[in-house]
Amino acid sequence: MSSPLNPDGLGGLALETVAYGRHKRQSMDVWWTPDGMERPGVFLVHGGWWSSGDKRYMKEITRSYAELGYTVFNLNYRLSGDAAWPAQRTDALAAIATARKHADRWAFDPSNYVVVGFSAGGHIAAAVGTYGDGVSGLKGVVGLSPIISPLRAYADGAKAVERNKRKLRNAAIRLAGGCHPKGKCSRVWASMEVAWHASRKDAPVLAVHSKNEFVPPVQSQLLKQMLGQVGVPVTVYAAPGSNHSAPLYRMPGVAERVQAWIAERIG
């Protein structure tokens, strides 16, 4: 672990970059307020087709949650070129376990946190939310344009005219280790389907999509249906337009909606 730094005048915030595993991508930036008060946590998971992207692009959003008083964990994880699914979910769970183990160091309440993911990161966040029979301390999951069903994205991309839908299909194939959802590969695709793992102790979900984007709201309606059957609340909000992921988050009122939902869950 590196020592806490204050490189860019964070105004009372401490910042540290921590490895939670041996791979170079298994690291996270931790932002916290070193005033001795235990604070709820926000874990942020970047997007990028599972194959690209980096936590450094999440810096502004990370800072915004740290300034609201949360301890914030901004994650990198192994990309699909490094390892196939479920490595990405495994990494998010390992990052959470590391944060909980060293909670005192970062003034973090290990029994009170949410995971927020963007696009492919939304898939990882939601997969954490439906992992096993609930993850200890997890009080909510937020997805911005979350890919809830790689199988649906695979089907939608087969005959799509829209380039991004075709690209998402290929990205899902790569996440699955380069194989299509049949035969021996059907098991990894089943593991990637968030809604198929719904159980009653899973975390509540807020999913935000644009009405006309290439990851449509119907992606999250499937999760709402499956989690609803076991009594877990899912809110799906569809914003106007076609913005995806971080540009969607930056639309008027969206960040405020997300922040209000998080505050209701973890204070």
C-alpha positions in Angstrom: 0.0 0.0 0.0 1.2 3.5 -0.8 1.1 6.2 1.8 -1.8 8.6 1.8 -1.2 11.7 -0.4 -2.7 15.0 -1.0 -1.3 15.8 -4.4 -3.8 18.2 -5.8 -5.1 20.2 -2.8 -8.1 17.9 -2.2 -9.4 20.1 0.5 -9.4 17.9 3.6 -9.6 14.7 1.5 -6.9 12.0 1.6 -6.1 9.9 -1.4 -4.4 6.5 -1.7 -3.9 4.0 -4.5 -4.1 0.4 -3.2 -3.5 -3.0 -4.8 -6.1 -5.6 -4.0 -4.5 -8.4 -6.1 -1.3 -9.2 -7.9 -2.3 -8.2 -11.5 -1.5 -4.6 -12.4 -5.2 -3.9 -13.1 -6.2 -5.1 -9.6 -5.9 -1.7 -8.0 -8.2 1.1 -6.7 -8.0 4.7 -5.7 -9.4 5.4 -2.2 -10.6 8.9 -1.3 -11.6 9.6 2.3 -12.0 12.3 4.9 -9.4 11.6 7.7 -11.5 13.1 10.5 -12.0 9.9 12.5 -15.7 9.6 11.5 -16.8 6.3 10.0 -18.5 7.0 6.7 -20.6 5.0 4.2 -18.8 3.8 1.1 -19.3 4.2 -2.7 -17.5 1.8 -5.0 -17.2 3.1 -8.6 -16.8 0.7 -11.6 -15.8 2.3 -15.0 -17.1 1.2 -18.4 -15.4 0.5 -21.7 -16.8 -2.6 -23.3 -15.2 -4.8 -20.6 -12.0 -4.4 -22.8 -10.8 -0.8 -22.2 -11.3 2.2 -19.9 -9.6 3.1 -16.7 -10.3 4.5 -13.3 -8.5 7.7 -14.2 -11.5 8.7 -16.3 -13.7 8.5 -13.2 -11.8 11.1 -11.2 -14.4 13.9 -11.3 -17.2 11.6 -10.3 -15.0 10.1 -7.6 -14.3 13.5 -6.2 -17.9 14.5 -6.3 -18.9 11.5 -4.0 -15.9 12.1 -1.7 -17.0 15.8 -1.3 -20.5 14.5 -0.4 -18.8 12.8 2.6 -18.5 9.2 1.4 -15.4 7.1 1.4 -15.0 6.3 -2.3 -13.3 3.4 -3.9 -12.6 3.9 -7.6 -11.8 0.5 -9.2 -9.7 -0.9 -12.0 -10.2 -4.5 -12.8 -8.9 -7.1 -15.2 -10.2 -6.4 -18.7 -11.6 -9.0 -21.1 -8.2 -9.1 -22.8 -6.5 -10.0 -19.5 -9.0 -12.7 -18.4 -12.5 -13.9 -19.3 -15.6 -13.7 -17.2 -16.0 -14.1 -14.2 -12.6 -12.4 -13.5 -14.3 -9.0 -13.5 -16.9 -9.8 -10.9 -14.2 -11.7 -8.9 -12.1 -8.5 -8.9 -14.9 -6.2 -7.8 -15.7 -8.6 -4.9 -12.0 -8.8 -4.0 -11.8 -4.9 -4.0 -14.8 -4.8 -1.7 -13.3 -7.5 0.6 -10.0 -5.5 0.8 -11.9 -2.3 1.6 -13.9 -4.0 4.4 -10.8 -5.7 5.8 -9.0 -2.3 6.1 -12.1 -0.3 6.9 -10.5 1.5 9.9 -7.7 2.9 7.7 -10.1 4.7 5.4 -12.8 5.7 8.0 -15.2 3.3 6.1 -18.3 1.7 7.5 -18.0 -1.9 6.1 -21.7 -2.6 6.8 -23.0 0.3 4.6 -22.0 0.8 1.0 -23.2 0.9 -2.6 -21.7 -0.1 -5.9 -22.1 2.3 -8.9 -21.2 1.1 -12.4 -21.2 2.6 -15.9 -22.1 0.6 -19.0 -19.9 -2.6 -18.8 -19.1 -1.5 -15.3 -22.8 -1.4 -14.6 -22.9 -5.1 -15.6 -20.1 -5.9 -13.1 -21.9 -3.8 -10.4 -25.2 -5.6 -11.0 -23.5 -9.0 -11.1 -22.0 -8.2 -7.6 -25.5 -7.2 -6.5 -27.0 -10.6 -7.5 -23.9 -12.7 -6.4 -24.6 -15.6 -4.1 -27.3 -14.8 -1.6 -26.5 -11.2 -1.0 -23.1 -9.5 -0.4 -22.5 -8.5 3.2 -23.0 -4.7 3.8 -24.1 -4.0 0.2 -27.1 -1.7 0.4 -27.7 -0.9 -3.2 -26.5 -1.0 -6.8 -26.7 1.8 -9.4 -26.2 1.2 -13.1 -25.8 3.9 -15.7 -26.6 2.2 -19.0 -25.9 -1.1 -17.4 -25.6 -4.2 -19.6 -27.9 -6.5 -17.6 -28.2 -9.2 -20.3 -25.1 -9.9 -22.4 -27.3 -12.6 -24.1 -29.8 -10.0 -25.2 -27.0 -7.7 -26.4 -25.6 -10.7 -28.3 -29.0 -11.3 -30.0 -29.7 -7.6 -30.6 -26.3 -7.2 -32.2 -26.7 -10.1 -34.7 -28.8 -8.1 -37.3 -28.3 -4.6 -36.0 -27.6 -1.7 -38.3 -26.3 0.4 -35.4 -22.5 0.0 -35.1 -22.5 0.1 -31.3 -25.0 -2.8 -31.0 -22.7 -4.9 -33.2 -19.7 -3.8 -31.2 -21.5 -4.7 -27.9 -22.2 -8.2 -29.3 -18.6 -8.7 -30.1 -17.5 -7.3 -26.7 -19.8 -9.8 -25.0 -18.3 -12.7 -27.0 -14.8 -11.5 -26.0 -15.9 -11.3 -22.3 -17.0 -14.9 -22.6 -13.5 -15.9 -23.6 -14.2 -15.7 -27.4 -17.0 -18.2 -27.5 -20.7 -18.0 -28.6 -23.5 -19.0 -26.2 -23.8 -22.6 -27.1 -22.4 -26.0 -26.1 -19.7 -25.9 -23.4 -19.8 -22.1 -23.6 -23.4 -21.8 -22.4 -22.2 -22.0 -18.8 -20.1 -18.9 -18.9 -22.9 -17.0 -20.7 -25.3 -18.1 -18.0 -22.9 -16.8 -15.4 -22.9 -13.4 -17.2 -26.7 -13.1 -17.1 -27.4 -10.9 -14.0 -31.1 -11.5 -13.7 -30.7 -15.3 -13.7 -29.0 -15.0 -10.3 -31.7 -13.1 -8.5 -32.3 -14.0 -4.9 -34.2 -12.4 -2.0 -31.2 -11.1 -0.1 -29.8 -9.2 -3.2 -29.3 -5.5 -3.1 -31.9 -3.0 -4.4 -31.1 -1.5 -7.8 -31.4 1.8 -9.6 -30.9 1.5 -13.4 -30.7 4.6 -15.5 -30.8 4.4 -19.4 -31.6 6.8 -22.2 -34.8 5.9 -24.0 -33.0 5.6 -27.4 -29.5 4.4 -26.5 -27.9 1.2 -27.7 -28.3 -0.4 -24.2 -32.1 0.2 -24.0 -34.2 0.3 -20.8 -35.6 -3.1 -21.6 -32.2 -4.5 -20.5 -33.0 -3.5 -16.9 -36.7 -4.4 -17.1 -35.7 -8.0 -17.1 -33.8 -7.6 -13.8 -36.8 -5.6 -12.4 -39.0 -8.6 -13.2 -36.7 -11.3 -11.7 -35.8 -9.4 -8.6 -39.4 -8.2 -8.1 -40.4 -11.9 -7.9 -38.2 -12.3 -4.8 -39.2 -8.9 -3.3 -36.1 -6.9 -4.1 -37.0 -3.3 -5.4 -35.6 -2.2 -8.8 -36.2 1.3 -10.2 -35.7 1.8 -13.9 -35.4 5.4 -15.0 -35.5 6.2 -18.7 -34.1 9.6 -19.6 -34.9 11.3 -23.0 -32.4 11.1 -25.8 -29.6 8.6 -26.6 -26.8 9.5 -24.3 -24.9 6.5 -22.9 -23.0 5.9 -19.6 -21.0 9.0 -18.3 -22.6 11.4 -20.8 -26.0 10.2 -19.6 -24.9 10.7 -16.0 -24.0 14.3 -16.8 -27.5 15.1 -18.2 -29.5 17.7 -16.1 -31.0 16.0 -13.0 -29.5 12.5 -13.5 -26.5 12.8 -11.1 -28.9 14.4 -8.5 -31.4 11.5 -8.9 -28.6 9.0 -8.4 -27.2 10.8 -5.4 -30.6 11.1 -3.8 -31.2 7.4 -4.3 -27.8 6.5 -2.7 -28.5 8.9 0.2 -31.8 7.1 0.9 -29.9 3.7 1.0 -26.8 4.6 3.0 -27.3 8.1 4.4 
